[in-house]
């Protein structure tokens, strides 16, 4: 189920990242991972926020 073209559901994001939904919930509990929004019982992740989070997680391979 797609919540909106601007948002990922937990299932969509977990599939995209290759992580389980439980891992996303654990990241949230530990204040890690991308920011999320809860609408009633539906948890969604704004695509632009996920992209920003991924950019912030990039690691430089080091100097040559």
Protein Blocks (a to p, Z undefined) as FASTA:
>chain_A
ZZbfkbccfklmmmmnopafklmmmmmmnopajddddehjaccddfklmmmmmmmmpcce
bjZZ
